[in-house]
Amino acid sequence: MRTVLAIMLVLQLLSTFNYALAQKGSKTPKGQKGRPAAANTQFTASRVSTPIYPVSHWVEISKSCTAEKTKMIDDWIVDVYNMTYEADSMTRDHAVFNRYFFREDFPKFKAKIQSFNSRAGLADGGRYKLACGDHRPLASDICSGPSQWVAVKPAQNLLWLCPRMFADDGKATLSSKPFDDSQDGWCEPTPHHFGSYVHSARVLMLGMARLEVFSELGAMPYVGVYHENDVPLWKAARNLKSKYTTLRAEWEHSDPRRRGHPPLPPIQNAESYAASILEFYFTRKCGKNFDPEMLYTGS
């Protein structure tokens, strides 16, 4: 009987010892974090070039858009997703951020960038609503002319996409060209032509930023003077930071009772978001072949 008990004790000790060895061998290597049991879906989505969610996760496209236009919008949304994904890695000290914003703007800028890749960016926590407008007389209050790209309707959290958005020069997407310095590449030699840089996706991103700015500011009148059809806006956004302090001081001196609207700060300027996101994206993708200072020549 004692022999049997001794054998059982030895077997139990061996079993315990083997289990301990197995546990030791399965430990995470030093300096490497263990894998979480369940990955955060939004984190996963922000680390891939193709969203794991369908486009309908971010936008609600009206039936006023044909199947062909809906496909184009889908492609632009994927481009917006890719550009905002890259921008999420922008730091407070990066040259692109400092060209457009003040250091104290960074937390709000970061939150805004992340909101582009979620459904919680708008005031109502819903998706961006997109509709396709035209130039018929009944729609004259939506798309005012053939040169207009998009009309922002903050009261409905709605973007009307005008026919100009779907013209040939608006069809380029990030996947339509290689990221090299060939004549047909995105990283073309200077001067960089403004219209070459995924214009429709950029305008769509600008409209999305405007909806969020409007929702925060209650559609204050002075926000509406910035128009996406005015190409120099991109350059104006870069100049806004350097001029803002002077403009603010002049406003305070000329209107001590604060009855008028103050000058628009960079963090409340939708174009500052769109321009910085796109500029950062091509800086990351093209490296030394991309010169932001040459972006406006010939545009």
N, C-alpha and C positions, 0 to 999 in steps of 0.2 A: 504493500500500500504506500509506504514511504517512497519507494522507487517511482511509482506512478505520479505521486504528487511532485516529486523533484523534477521529473520530465516535463510535467505541465507547467511548472514554474519557469523552467528554462525556455520553453516554447513561448511563454508570455513575454519574457524579457527580450527574446529575439524579435518578436513581433513589434514590441514597443521601440526597440532600437532601429529596426528597419523603417518604421513610420517616421521616426525623428530624422533619419537620413534623407528620406523622400521629401520631407518638409523643408529641410535645409537646402536641398538641391533645387527646389522650386521657388526659392526666394528671389525677389527682384534684384538684379545686379546693382551694386553700389552706384549711387548717382543717377539711377534711373527710376522714375516713378512708376508705380503699378498702374495697370490699365483699369479704368473705372468699370463697374459692372454694366452701366448703361450710359452710352455717350449722349451728350446734349445734342439734340437734333439741329439746333440753330448753329452750334459750333461746327458740327459736321458740314452743314450747308455752306458755311463761310470758308471752308478749306478746300473746296473743289471748284473747278472751272465751270462745270455745268451744274446748275441748282438741282438738289435732290427733290425739291418741290416743283410742281407744275407752275407755269406762269400765273395761273389763276390764283395762286396763293398770295400774290402781291397785287395783282390788278384785276379789275372787273371790266371787261371789254364789251361795249354796247353792241347790240345787233345792228346798229347803224353802220358798222364796219363790215366790209365784205370779207370773205374767206382769205383773199389775197392780202388785204390790208391787215387782217388779224395775224397772219403768219409773219408779216414784216414787224408788227408791234411785238410779237413774241421774241423775235431776234433782237430787237432793241432792248427789251427788258433784260435779256440774258447779258447784253453788253453793259447795261447799267449795273447789273449784279456783279460782273467781273471787275468793273472799275471801282465800285464801292468796296469790294472785297480787298483790293489792293490798298485803298485809302485807309482801311481799318488798321493798317500797320504803320501809318504815318505817325511820327512822334512830334512832340511840342517843339523840338529843336531842329526839325527838318527844314531845309531851305524853302521848300514849296509852301509849307504851312506859314512860315514867317513872312513870305511875300504877300500873303492875303489876310492874315489874322494877327491879333495880339496874343501874347502868351496866356493871358487870363481867359481867352476865348476857348482854350483847348478842351476843357471838360464838355462844354456844350457842343463844340464841333464834333467831338468823338461820339457823343450820344446821337447827334444827327446822322452821322455816317452809319452808325449801327442800325438806326431806325429805317434806313433805306432797304435793309435786308430783312425786315420783319414786317408784320402786318400791324404793328403798334405805333407807327410813325405819326399818323394823323390824329387829330383831336378826338375823333370818334373811335379810334383803335381799329378802323376798318381798312379795306383795300383801297388803292388808288382807282378811281373810276375814269375810264377813258371812253370817248365817243368820237366819231368821225364826222366832221362838218363839211360843208360845201359852200359854194358862192351863189347859190340861188337867192333871189330877193328875200324869201322868208327866213333865210339863215344869215342875212347881212349883219345881224348883231352878234354873230358868232365868229365867222371868218370874214373880216372886213375887206380883204383884198387878196390878190394872187401872191403877194409877197409874204403874207403872214404864215407862220409855222404852226403856232398853237395859241389857243385862247384859254386863259385860266379863269375858272368860275368857282371862287372860294366858297360861296354860299352853299354850293352843292358838292364840295370836295371833288370837282370834276375838271378834267382836262379835255378840251375839244381839240382834236388833231385835224389841222386843215390840209387841203390837197397838197400844199407846198411840202409837207412832211414826206409825202410819198413820191416826190419827183425823183428822177434818176440820180441826182447828186445827193439824195438823202438815203440811198439804198445801201451804201457801204457799211459793212459790219466788221467787227474785230477779226472775224474768221475769214474775211474776204481777201485779205492780203497777208503776206508773210511779215514777220517782225525782223526785217533786215534792211540794209541801206541800199537796196536795189531801187531802180526807178519806179518799180511797182510795189515797193515795200512800204510799210508804215513808218519805218525809220529812215525815210528819204533824206538826202542831203539838204542842208539849208539852202534857200529859205523854205521853212515849212509853211504850207498853204493852209490857212484857217479852215476852209471848207472841207479839207481832206480828212479831218479827224472826226470820224463817226458823228457827223453833224446831227442827224436825227436822234440818235441815242443821247447826245449831249443836251439837245433841246428838251427831250423828254425828261431827262434828269433835272434840268433847270425848272421845268414845270412842276415836277414833284417837290422840289425844294421850295418853290413859291407857295404851293398849297400848305406846306408845313409852316412857313414864315407867316402867311396870312392867318392861319389858325391860331398862331401864338399872339399875333399883334392885333387881332380883330379887324384885319383888312384896313389898316390905317391908310389914308389917302396917299401919303408920300411914297409908300411902297410901290404903288402902281405905276410910277413914272418910268420904271425900268422895263425895257421892252426887248424881248429876245431877238427881234428882227434887226436890231441895231448892232452890227458886228463889233464896233469899237467897245461895246460893253465889256468884253473880255479884258481889254486893256484897261478900261476904266476901273474894273474890279481890282486889278493889280495896283492901280494908283490910289484907290480908296483908302487903304490903310495909311499910306504916307501923308495923305491930305486930311484925314479925319480929325486929328487933334487940332489942326488949325481951323478947320471948318466948325468944329464944336465950340472953340473959343470965340470965334467970330459970331456965332449964333447966340451964345450966352451974353456977349457984349452988346449985340444989337437988339436982343429981346430979353431983357432982364426978368420980365414977368412970365417967361416961358409960355406965351400964348400960341406961338406957332409951333410947327413940328421941328424937332431937332434934325440935324443931318443923319442920314442912315449909316449906322456903324457896320463894319464888315460882317459881324456875326449875324446881322439881320438882313444881309444882302444875298439873295438866292444865287446870283451870278458868282459870288465869291466861292460858294460851295461847289457849283458845277465846274468852274474854271480850275479850282485847285485840285479837285478829284481827277479830272482828265489830265491835267499837267503832270500830276504825280504818277499816274498810270504809265504815261509814255516815258517819263523819266526812268521809271523802274524797268520798263520793257526794252527801251532803246539805249539806255546808258549814255555814253558820251556822244552818240550820234544824234541825240535830241538836245536842241538848244532852245530853251524857253524864250530867250531874248530875241530869237529869230522867228518866233511863231506868227507875228503879225505882218511881216513883210509880204506884200503881194496878196493879202487877204481882202 
